């Protein structure tokens, strides 16, 4: 399953200017906030979580909250996703991959999810 999200970085800049860390706390953990260098990084993290929820097929809401998805960095600095135990079990998630990019006024994230669920099989006709 694949999800993608695009956000205008100025949107995140306005949120951070208006609400400071409270804006970030709505969708990031304390450890994630420590990784945020500026509003463009924060926008990329927002896009990752939105893209993940789209790949999951639920969107952000009751089935998948922002705080059930955590972004961390690999030893080489690549962004990675950690998930709540509930998400992993309920959706039979076995692997994820992500890519974040920034260009001009935009941040884009693409997330793939591999599951062991039969619901992911190709529909036949």
One Martini backbone bead per residue (centre of mass of N, CA, C, O) as a GRO file, in nm:
protein
  125
    1UNK     BB    1   0.100   0.034   0.018
    2UNK     BB    2   0.023   0.381  -0.072
    3UNK     BB    3   0.138   0.712   0.032
    4UNK     BB    4   0.061   1.069  -0.002
    5UNK     BB    5   0.206   1.402   0.073
    6UNK     BB    6   0.127   1.760   0.072
    7UNK     BB    7   0.299   2.064   0.187
    8UNK     BB    8   0.298   2.382   0.281
    9UNK     BB    9   0.539   2.534   0.468
   10UNK     BB   10   0.386   2.795   0.555
   11UNK     BB   11   0.176   2.655   0.729
   12UNK     BB   12   0.378   2.567   0.950
   13UNK     BB   13   0.494   2.841   1.015
   14UNK     BB   14   0.232   2.965   1.123
   15UNK     BB   15   0.182   2.763   1.350
   16UNK     BB   16   0.454   2.812   1.500
   17UNK     BB   17   0.418   3.119   1.544
   18UNK     BB   18   0.142   3.099   1.699
   19UNK     BB   19   0.206   2.813   1.898
   20UNK     BB   20   0.459   2.668   1.879
   21UNK     BB   21   0.503   2.372   2.042
   22UNK     BB   22   0.196   2.310   2.044
   23UNK     BB   23   0.178   2.240   1.747
   24UNK     BB   24   0.372   1.993   1.759
   25UNK     BB   25   0.222   1.828   1.991
   26UNK     BB   26  -0.023   1.735   1.808
   27UNK     BB   27   0.196   1.535   1.614
   28UNK     BB   28   0.439   1.515   1.825
   29UNK     BB   29   0.691   1.405   1.995
   30UNK     BB   30   0.954   1.483   2.183
   31UNK     BB   31   1.162   1.335   1.999
   32UNK     BB   32   1.068   1.469   1.736
   33UNK     BB   33   1.110   1.766   1.814
   34UNK     BB   34   1.425   1.735   1.833
   35UNK     BB   35   1.443   1.697   1.504
   36UNK     BB   36   1.350   1.981   1.464
   37UNK     BB   37   1.482   2.260   1.282
   38UNK     BB   38   1.213   2.349   1.122
   39UNK     BB   39   0.935   2.402   0.932
   40UNK     BB   40   1.020   2.196   0.710
   41UNK     BB   41   1.051   1.953   0.888
   42UNK     BB   42   0.767   1.955   1.007
   43UNK     BB   43   0.623   1.923   0.736
   44UNK     BB   44   0.745   1.647   0.668
   45UNK     BB   45   0.625   1.500   0.916
   46UNK     BB   46   0.334   1.547   0.847
   47UNK     BB   47   0.341   1.403   0.571
   48UNK     BB   48   0.411   1.125   0.678
   49UNK     BB   49   0.156   1.077   0.852
   50UNK     BB   50  -0.046   1.116   0.625
   51UNK     BB   51   0.068   0.901   0.430
   52UNK     BB   52   0.034   0.663   0.614
   53UNK     BB   53  -0.278   0.682   0.654
   54UNK     BB   54  -0.333   0.642   0.351
   55UNK     BB   55  -0.200   0.365   0.318
   56UNK     BB   56  -0.394   0.237   0.533
   57UNK     BB   57  -0.699   0.369   0.472
   58UNK     BB   58  -0.792   0.603   0.710
   59UNK     BB   59  -0.653   0.821   0.813
   60UNK     BB   60  -0.680   1.062   1.036
   61UNK     BB   61  -0.800   0.918   1.353
   62UNK     BB   62  -0.939   0.661   1.520
   63UNK     BB   63  -0.752   0.441   1.362
   64UNK     BB   64  -0.524   0.690   1.333
   65UNK     BB   65  -0.283   0.854   1.500
   66UNK     BB   66  -0.021   1.060   1.524
   67UNK     BB   67   0.094   0.904   1.800
   68UNK     BB   68   0.127   0.611   1.637
   69UNK     BB   69   0.349   0.780   1.486
   70UNK     BB   70   0.708   0.751   1.450
   71UNK     BB   71   0.994   0.948   1.406
   72UNK     BB   72   1.317   0.847   1.297
   73UNK     BB   73   1.669   0.781   1.293
   74UNK     BB   74   1.915   0.651   1.152
   75UNK     BB   75   2.250   0.618   1.160
   76UNK     BB   76   2.246   0.781   0.865
   77UNK     BB   77   1.965   0.976   0.882
   78UNK     BB   78   1.723   0.824   0.810
   79UNK     BB   79   1.399   0.802   0.784
   80UNK     BB   80   1.166   0.655   1.018
   81UNK     BB   81   0.918   0.412   1.133
   82UNK     BB   82   0.713   0.397   1.418
   83UNK     BB   83   0.476   0.181   1.591
   84UNK     BB   84   0.216   0.087   1.731
   85UNK     BB   85   0.106  -0.208   1.842
   86UNK     BB   86  -0.184  -0.180   1.739
   87UNK     BB   87  -0.125  -0.128   1.441
   88UNK     BB   88   0.037  -0.378   1.379
   89UNK     BB   89  -0.187  -0.581   1.456
   90UNK     BB   90  -0.451  -0.476   1.317
   91UNK     BB   91  -0.280  -0.444   1.018
   92UNK     BB   92  -0.040  -0.640   0.970
   93UNK     BB   93   0.246  -0.510   1.000
   94UNK     BB   94   0.590  -0.563   0.855
   95UNK     BB   95   0.641  -0.290   0.676
   96UNK     BB   96   0.833   0.014   0.599
   97UNK     BB   97   0.847   0.314   0.389
   98UNK     BB   98   1.035   0.628   0.325
   99UNK     BB   99   0.992   0.965   0.180
  100UNK     BB  100   1.152   1.288   0.183
  101UNK     BB  101   1.075   1.617   0.042
  102UNK     BB  102   1.213   1.935  -0.066
  103UNK     BB  103   1.056   2.223  -0.247
  104UNK     BB  104   1.058   2.511  -0.169
  105UNK     BB  105   0.719   2.529  -0.051
  106UNK     BB  106   0.758   2.206  -0.024
  107UNK     BB  107   0.635   1.895   0.115
  108UNK     BB  108   0.712   1.542   0.067
  109UNK     BB  109   0.547   1.217   0.113
  110UNK     BB  110   0.632   0.864   0.105
  111UNK     BB  111   0.445   0.558   0.176
  112UNK     BB  112   0.501   0.219   0.267
  113UNK     BB  113   0.306  -0.089   0.310
  114UNK     BB  114   0.345  -0.403   0.467
  115UNK     BB  115   0.140  -0.693   0.474
  116UNK     BB  116  -0.038  -1.001   0.595
  117UNK     BB  117  -0.298  -0.930   0.457
  118UNK     BB  118  -0.558  -1.038   0.247
  119UNK     BB  119  -0.668  -0.744   0.171
  120UNK     BB  120  -0.405  -0.690  -0.031
  121UNK     BB  121  -0.509  -0.834  -0.248
  122UNK     BB  122  -0.595  -0.883  -0.553
  123UNK     BB  123  -0.858  -0.818  -0.735
  124UNK     BB  124  -1.082  -1.029  -0.884
  125UNK     BB  125  -1.267  -1.120  -1.219
   0.00000   0.00000   0.00000
